[in-house]
């Protein structure tokens, strides 16, 4: 495949993931609303304080009705989330809100809602689609897998894990996963390709991983692991100072934000977070020692089980054994395993790791690319099993994305008690929570899942034609058919005619 053809190949893959992810929007919720409040505060009040976006509730339990994810310091409210995603949303949200202000001048709710969708497209969907391309590139360029297997792996990652549904919602997990993995790919480039500007690449790698930390603090684990990986080879050791130098700018931004909002560069929003939702275990701490039984819960049990919501990742268990048997890939096997295990242990050390509106363990998402890469040799060794589990994974994550990602945390089995139940009832885009103007939504209706009624706070684009109907998925299916036919004609057919089944 020549360079021009490969370029079109990547463009076609990008369109597949970008259009599919962008077809869905999961709407509002405490996490999303808290981040949007900060974006709006920066745009309109030129401050990090979100006091102006506090919407009162008749229910005395809530300080905010629109979000419980706040921190309170010296008489002011701030988001308790890392600020990176809110910062990134300032430009797309601001442009969209300005334009929509001329289209819907008196409808603030609609302005905020659509602006949040545009921000999701420009950040979450874009980063997720690029992450899938990075995964394809990594498998093809570094691991020398043929395009056919790379395509299978990429599709199973992009559509067969929680990456699918979280690519359609204004959370920071997928952008953090993209920047973390980009940092590692750049370091791999230094090791395997002998580029001319190694120091510049290391600088960008450091900036990328530090940006991931600005989005999700848990990715500090990747920052350390990638640093150790650099130390493992000669050129990496020479480039390490530049890697660390690249980490500084996002770190300075985080320090300034912490100082302005919470009194010091090392202060944390979690130190002042809403105690009603920030579960603190022993001695008021939110972190403790990881308990072995929680490993079983986060991997295998229906409530938040990783292998329940993303069965394809189960292949990482035999895959890690196969990986370590490849002598040329020992260093990479160590970093993939280290990131996976350390991230898992860190997440379950959080006392309320299970306490989230999600069908699976969303806190693990930034590590998903590293976990998934442990599966690559299983495809070649056990292809039928891999394909079967992958197909099941795509089905599960497709219906999660179709029905809804915001699932009350007290539902014991999200897949059967919420996703499947609503699917069988013909319901799609189930999430009544808006981003603003909560006076239009009675509190008791939002708090009682049995009273949820259809609206467009979350949606898929097919609902423009088929509102609140399973038929809304038909336009996306048509796109997949057209994309598949064109992909076959321009990339696959010629190779098969030539007797070359590499692609």
C-alpha positions in Angstrom: 0.0 0.0 0.0 1.6 3.3 -1.1 1.6 6.5 0.9 -1.3 8.1 -0.9 -3.5 5.0 -0.6 -2.6 4.6 3.1 -3.6 8.3 3.6 -7.0 7.6 2.2 -7.2 4.4 4.2 -6.7 6.4 7.4 -9.2 9.1 6.4 -11.9 6.5 5.8 -11.2 4.9 9.2 -11.4 8.4 10.8 -14.8 9.1 9.1 -16.1 5.7 10.3 -15.4 6.5 14.0 -16.0 10.2 13.9 -19.4 9.9 12.3 -20.5 7.0 14.4 -19.5 8.6 17.6 -20.9 12.0 16.6 -24.2 10.4 15.8 -24.9 10.0 19.5 -25.0 12.5 22.4 -25.5 11.4 25.9 -26.7 14.7 27.3 -26.3 16.2 30.7 -25.5 14.9 34.2 -23.6 16.1 37.2 -20.2 15.4 35.8 -20.9 17.1 32.4 -22.8 20.0 33.9 -20.0 20.8 36.4 -17.5 21.0 33.6 -19.8 23.1 31.4 -20.4 25.5 34.3 -16.6 26.2 34.4 -16.5 26.8 30.7 -19.4 29.2 30.9 -17.9 31.0 33.9 -14.6 31.5 31.9 -16.5 32.8 28.9 -18.9 35.1 30.6 -17.5 36.0 34.1 -13.8 35.5 33.2 -13.4 33.5 36.4 -13.0 30.0 37.6 -15.8 30.4 40.1 -19.1 28.9 39.1 -21.4 30.7 41.5 -23.4 32.3 38.7 -24.4 28.9 37.5 -25.8 27.6 40.7 -29.4 26.6 40.2 -31.3 26.2 43.5 -33.4 23.2 44.3 -36.6 22.9 46.3 -35.0 19.7 47.7 -32.8 20.8 50.7 -30.4 17.9 50.0 -29.0 19.7 47.1 -26.9 22.9 47.1 -27.0 22.7 43.4 -29.8 21.1 41.5 -27.8 21.0 38.2 -24.7 19.4 39.7 -23.5 17.9 43.0 -19.9 17.8 41.6 -18.7 21.1 43.2 -16.1 22.2 45.7 -16.6 25.1 48.1 -13.7 27.3 49.2 -13.8 30.6 51.0 -17.4 31.3 50.1 -17.3 30.3 46.5 -18.2 27.3 44.4 -15.9 25.7 41.9 -16.1 22.5 39.9 -14.5 19.5 41.7 -13.3 18.1 38.4 -9.9 18.6 36.8 -10.1 21.8 34.7 -8.5 20.5 31.4 -11.7 19.6 29.6 -13.5 22.8 30.5 -10.5 24.8 29.3 -10.5 22.9 26.0 -14.2 23.6 25.5 -13.9 27.4 25.8 -13.4 27.9 22.0 -15.9 25.5 20.5 -18.5 26.2 23.2 -18.0 30.0 22.8 -18.3 30.0 19.1 -21.4 27.7 19.1 -23.1 29.7 21.8 -22.4 33.0 20.0 -23.9 31.7 16.8 -26.9 30.0 18.5 -27.6 33.3 20.4 -28.6 34.7 17.0 -30.7 31.6 16.1 -32.4 31.1 19.5 -31.9 34.5 21.2 -34.4 33.8 24.0 -33.8 30.1 24.6 -30.7 29.9 26.8 -31.3 26.2 27.5 -31.1 25.3 23.9 -28.0 27.5 23.4 -26.2 25.7 26.2 -27.4 22.2 25.2 -26.4 22.5 21.5 -23.1 24.2 22.4 -22.3 21.3 24.8 -23.0 18.9 21.9 -20.7 20.9 19.6 -18.0 20.9 22.3 -18.4 17.1 22.6 -17.9 16.8 18.8 -14.8 19.0 18.7 -13.1 17.4 21.7 -14.4 14.0 22.8 -15.5 12.6 19.4 -12.4 14.0 17.7 -9.9 12.7 20.3 -11.7 9.3 20.4 -11.5 8.9 16.6 -7.9 9.9 16.6 -7.2 7.4 19.4 -8.6 4.6 17.1 -6.3 5.7 14.3 -3.3 5.8 16.7 -4.2 2.2 17.8 -4.3 1.1 14.1 -1.0 2.9 13.4 0.7 1.3 16.5 -0.3 -2.2 15.5 0.6 -1.8 11.9 3.7 0.3 12.1 5.4 -0.9 15.2 4.0 -4.4 15.7 4.1 -5.1 12.0 0.6 -6.7 12.0 -1.1 -6.8 8.6 -3.9 -4.3 7.8 -6.6 -6.9 8.1 -5.8 -7.7 11.7 -5.1 -4.0 12.6 -8.6 -3.2 11.2 -10.2 -5.9 13.3 -8.4 -4.9 16.4 -9.3 -1.2 15.9 -13.0 -1.9 15.3 -13.1 -4.1 18.4 -11.5 -1.4 20.5 -13.5 1.5 19.2 -16.9 -0.3 19.2 -16.4 -3.2 21.5 -15.4 -1.5 24.7 -16.8 1.3 26.9 -14.7 3.6 24.7 -17.8 3.6 22.4 -20.3 5.1 24.7 -17.8 7.4 26.4 -16.9 8.8 23.1 -20.4 10.3 23.0 -20.5 12.1 26.3 -18.8 15.2 27.8 -16.4 13.3 30.1 -12.6 13.7 30.1 -11.8 10.0 30.1 -11.4 9.5 26.4 -9.4 12.7 25.7 -7.1 11.6 28.6 -6.8 8.2 27.0 -5.8 9.8 23.7 -3.2 12.1 25.0 -1.7 9.3 27.2 -1.5 6.9 24.4 -0.1 9.6 22.0 2.7 10.3 24.5 3.6 6.6 24.4 3.4 6.3 20.6 5.8 9.3 20.4 8.3 7.5 22.7 8.0 4.4 20.7 8.9 6.5 17.6 12.1 7.5 19.4 13.0 3.9 20.2 12.1 2.2 16.9 12.3 4.7 14.1 15.5 6.7 14.9 14.0 10.1 14.0 16.2 13.1 13.6 14.4 15.4 16.1 14.3 13.0 19.1 14.4 15.8 21.7 11.5 17.6 20.1 9.5 14.4 20.0 10.3 13.8 23.6 9.2 17.3 24.5 5.8 16.8 22.7 5.4 13.5 24.4 5.9 15.1 27.8 3.4 17.9 26.9 0.9 15.3 25.8 1.0 13.2 28.9 0.9 16.3 31.1 -2.2 17.4 29.2 -3.7 14.0 30.0 -3.0 14.7 33.7 -4.7 18.1 33.4 -7.7 16.3 32.0 -7.6 13.3 34.5 -5.2 13.3 37.4 -5.1 9.5 37.6 -3.0 9.5 34.4 0.0 10.5 36.5 0.4 6.7 36.5 1.1 6.8 32.8 3.4 9.8 33.1 5.6 7.7 35.5 5.4 4.5 33.4 6.3 6.3 30.2 9.2 8.0 32.0 10.5 4.6 33.1 10.1 3.3 29.6 12.3 6.1 28.3 15.0 5.1 30.8 14.9 1.5 29.5 16.8 2.4 26.3 19.9 4.6 25.5 18.2 7.3 23.3 15.4 7.5 25.7 17.7 8.3 28.6 19.2 11.2 26.5 15.7 12.5 25.8 14.3 12.2 29.3 15.1 15.8 30.3 13.1 17.1 27.3 10.2 14.7 28.2 10.2 16.2 31.7 10.5 19.7 30.3 7.4 19.1 28.2 5.4 18.2 31.3 5.9 21.7 32.8 3.4 24.0 30.9 0.3 22.0 31.6 1.6 21.5 35.2 1.9 25.3 35.6 -1.6 25.7 34.3 -2.9 23.2 36.9 -0.9 25.0 39.6 -2.3 28.4 38.7 -5.8 27.0 38.7 -5.4 25.3 42.1 -3.9 28.5 43.6 -6.7 30.7 42.3 -9.5 28.3 43.3 -8.1 26.5 46.4 -5.3 28.6 47.8 -2.2 26.8 46.7 -0.6 25.0 43.7 -0.7 21.6 45.4 -4.2 22.1 46.8 -6.9 19.8 45.4 -10.5 20.4 44.5 -11.2 17.1 46.3 -10.1 18.6 49.6 -13.1 20.9 49.5 -15.5 18.7 47.5 -19.2 18.3 48.3 -19.2 15.9 51.2 -22.7 14.6 50.3 -21.3 12.9 47.2 -17.5 12.6 47.9 -17.5 9.4 49.9 -14.7 9.5 52.5 -13.7 6.2 54.1 -11.2 6.0 57.0 -10.1 9.2 58.8 -11.9 11.3 56.2 -9.7 10.1 53.3 -11.0 9.2 49.9 -8.2 6.7 49.2 -7.2 3.6 51.1 -5.5 0.3 50.5 -6.9 -1.7 47.6 -8.9 -4.7 48.8 -8.6 -8.0 47.0 -12.3 -8.6 46.8 -12.7 -5.3 44.9 -10.5 -6.7 42.1 -13.2 -9.4 41.6 -15.9 -6.8 41.7 -14.4 -4.4 39.2 -13.5 -7.1 36.8 -16.2 -9.8 36.9 -19.4 -8.7 38.8 -22.4 -7.3 36.9 -22.6 -4.0 38.8 -19.3 -2.4 37.4 -17.5 -5.4 36.0 -15.0 -4.5 33.3 -15.3 -7.9 31.5 -19.1 -7.7 31.7 -19.4 -4.4 29.8 -16.3 -5.0 27.6 -15.8 -8.8 27.3 -13.1 -8.3 24.6 -10.8 -7.1 27.3 -10.9 -10.5 28.9 -8.6 -11.5 26.1 -5.9 -9.5 27.8 -5.5 -12.3 30.4 -4.2 -14.9 28.0 -2.8 -12.1 25.8 -0.4 -10.9 28.4 1.1 -14.4 28.7 1.6 -14.5 24.9 3.0 -11.0 24.9 5.7 -11.9 27.5 6.7 -14.8 25.3 7.7 -12.4 22.5 11.3 -11.5 23.4 11.4 -8.5 21.2 8.4 -7.0 23.1 9.4 -7.5 26.7 9.7 -3.8 27.5 6.3 -3.0 25.9 4.7 -6.0 27.7 6.0 -4.6 31.0 4.6 -1.1 30.4 1.2 -2.4 29.2 0.9 -4.7 32.2 2.3 -2.1 34.6 -0.2 0.6 33.4 -3.1 -1.9 33.6 -2.3 -3.3 37.0 -1.3 0.0 38.6 -4.4 1.8 37.2 -6.6 -1.0 38.5 -5.1 -0.9 41.9 -5.3 2.8 42.1 -9.0 2.9 41.1 -10.0 0.3 43.7 -8.1 2.1 46.4 -10.7 4.9 46.0 -13.4 4.0 48.6 -16.2 4.9 46.2 -14.8 3.5 43.0 -18.2 1.9 42.2 -20.1 5.1 42.9 -20.8 6.5 39.4 -23.6 6.8 36.9 -22.1 4.3 34.4 -22.6 0.8 33.0 -19.0 -0.2 33.8 -15.8 1.0 35.5 -15.4 4.4 33.7 -12.4 5.3 35.9 -10.4 2.7 34.1 -11.0 4.3 30.6 -7.7 6.2 30.3 -5.9 2.9 30.6 -8.0 1.1 28.0 -5.6 1.4 25.0 -2.8 -0.1 27.1 -5.1 -2.9 28.4 -6.4 -3.6 24.9 -3.0 -3.9 23.4 -2.4 -7.0 25.6 -5.0 -8.8 23.5 -3.3 -8.4 20.1 -1.6 -11.8 19.9 -4.8 -13.6 20.9 -6.3 -12.7 17.6 -3.6 -14.7 15.7 -3.5 -17.6 18.2 -7.2 -18.0 18.9 -9.0 -16.2 16.0 -12.4 -17.8 16.4 -12.7 -17.2 20.1 -11.4 -13.6 19.6 -13.9 -12.8 16.9 -16.8 -14.3 18.9 -16.0 -12.4 22.0 -15.4 -9.2 20.0 -18.7 -9.5 18.2 -20.5 -9.9 21.6 -18.6 -6.9 22.9 -19.7 -4.7 20.0 -23.3 -5.7 20.5 -23.2 -4.9 24.2 -21.5 -1.5 23.7 -23.7 -0.6 20.8 -26.9 -1.0 22.8 -25.3 0.8 25.8 -24.6 3.8 23.5 -28.1 3.6 21.9 -30.0 3.5 25.2 -27.9 5.7 27.5 -24.8 6.0 29.4 -26.1 7.9 32.5 -27.3 5.0 34.7 -28.2 5.6 38.4 -25.4 4.2 40.5 -27.8 2.2 42.8 -28.9 -0.1 39.9 -27.2 -3.5 40.7 -27.0 -4.8 37.1 -26.9 -1.9 34.6 -26.9 -4.1 31.5 -30.1 -6.1 32.3 -31.9 -3.8 34.7 -31.5 -0.6 32.7 -30.0 -1.1 29.2 -31.8 -4.2 28.2 -35.0 -3.2 30.0 -35.2 0.1 28.1 -34.2 -1.5 24.8 -37.0 -4.1 25.0 -39.4 -1.3 25.8 -38.3 0.5 22.6 -36.6 3.4 24.4 -33.5 5.2 23.1 -31.4 8.1 24.5 -32.7 7.6 28.0 -31.3 10.6 30.0 -33.7 13.3 31.2 -31.0 15.5 32.7 -30.4 18.9 31.0 -27.4 21.2 31.2 -29.2 24.3 32.5 -32.7 25.8 33.2 -33.7 23.2 35.7 -36.8 25.2 36.6 -38.3 23.5 33.6 -37.7 20.1 35.1 -39.4 19.1 38.4 -36.8 17.7 40.8 -38.9 14.7 41.7 -39.2 13.7 38.1 -35.4 13.7 37.6 -34.7 11.8 40.9 -37.2 9.0 40.2 -36.1 6.8 37.3 -39.7 5.5 37.0 -40.9 9.0 36.2 -38.3 9.6 33.4 -40.1 10.7 30.2 -38.7 11.0 26.7 -37.0 14.3 25.8 -34.0 15.4 23.7 -31.5 16.2 26.5 -29.7 13.2 25.1 -30.3 12.1 21.5 -29.0 10.4 18.4 -29.2 12.2 15.0 -31.7 9.7 13.7 -34.2 11.1 16.1 -34.6 14.1 13.9 -36.6 11.7 11.6 -37.6 9.0 14.1 -38.0 10.7 17.5 -37.7 8.4 20.6 -37.7 5.3 18.4 -35.5 2.4 17.7 -35.9 3.2 14.0 -33.6 6.2 14.7 -30.7 3.9 14.2 -31.6 3.2 10.6 -29.6 6.2 9.1 -26.5 5.1 10.9 -26.9 1.6 9.6 -27.2 3.0 6.1 -24.0 4.9 6.6 -22.2 1.7 7.8 -23.5 -0.1 4.7 -22.3 2.7 2.3 -19.0 3.0 4.2 -18.4 -0.8 4.0 -19.2 -0.9 0.3 -16.9 1.9 -0.5 -14.1 0.5 1.8 -14.4 -2.8 0.0 -14.3 -1.3 -3.5 -11.3 1.0 -2.9 -9.2 -1.0 -0.4 -10.2 -4.6 -0.1 -11.4 -5.7 -3.6 -8.2 -4.9 -5.4 -6.1 -6.8 -2.9 -8.3 -9.9 -3.1 -8.2 -9.7 -6.9 -4.5 -9.6 -6.9 -4.5 -12.7 -4.6 -3.1 -10.7 -1.7 -5.2 -11.0 1.4 -3.0 -8.8 3.5 -5.7 -6.1 3.7 
